[in-house]
Amino acid sequence: FETGSLAGCRVLVTAGPTREAIDPVRFVSNRSSGRMGYAVAAAAREAGARVTLVSGPVALDGPAGIERVMVETAEEMRVAVQAHLTGCDIFIGAAAVADYRPAQAAAQKLKKHNATLSLDLVRNPDILAEVARAHPRPFTVGFAAETEDLDANARTKRMQKSLDMIAANRVGPGQGFDVGDNALTLYWEGGSESLPHQSKTRLARELIARIAQRFHDAPPS
Ligand code: PMT
């Protein structure tokens, strides 16, 4: 890890979950704590970058020296990302964006009249895919959280979303969501590398070193 390897670069990172309202007191969300994305933002700052962190609701303090923008929903995250994209050299999507949201949030708290309740969900916009389609586009890095077929699913996601790199993590006991440690396999055009199980802080530094290297070797097309 080379200090200063991202000196002069602007890096935009997303982290944490999003919350999609069901009614004024309930939401659909996931187990992301924000730790991975916050560690990535801090490591990019250590490497000399100017970092903006767009964060869903988490219990973490903002890392020192980083501009943090707090959001709640996928739509708010999308607006914040678009607002900070101009001049951005590298985008890293570590957030666990809710893929679906309730078709309509109820204005009043839902009453429990029935034994069962069905929710109609609609797809959320894919923030990462939108960034990858921008002109000009930053060097675009996605994450893939998988419970099975990590290798095949990560490669497919990278191709489908036209990413410069994807960082895949297996989710399960001791790694992935809401724990201090993780392991990642990185995929890019023509290569891959596994980064071993370790603290998210150390892992993020290794990830940023690989991103810096690929960014300087093969800037976005
Ligand atoms: O926050 P922690 O508790 O530290 O956990 C870390 C993590 C497991 C959340 C993180 O390492 C991780 O894998 N983040 C991505 C989780 C995810 O939603 O993966 P996905 O395979 O569903 O999404 C693929 C990529 O598309 C991700 O970069 C995601 O940010 C992006 N995406 C997905 C859906 C959507 N609507 N918009 C997006 O931008």
Residues whose N, C-alpha, C, O or C-beta is under 5 A from the ligand:
A	BS01	PMT	G16 R31 S32 S33 G34 R35 M36 G37 G93 A94 A95 A96 V97 A98 D99 N124 P125 D126 I127 L128 G142 F143 A144 A145 N169 G176 F177 D178 V179
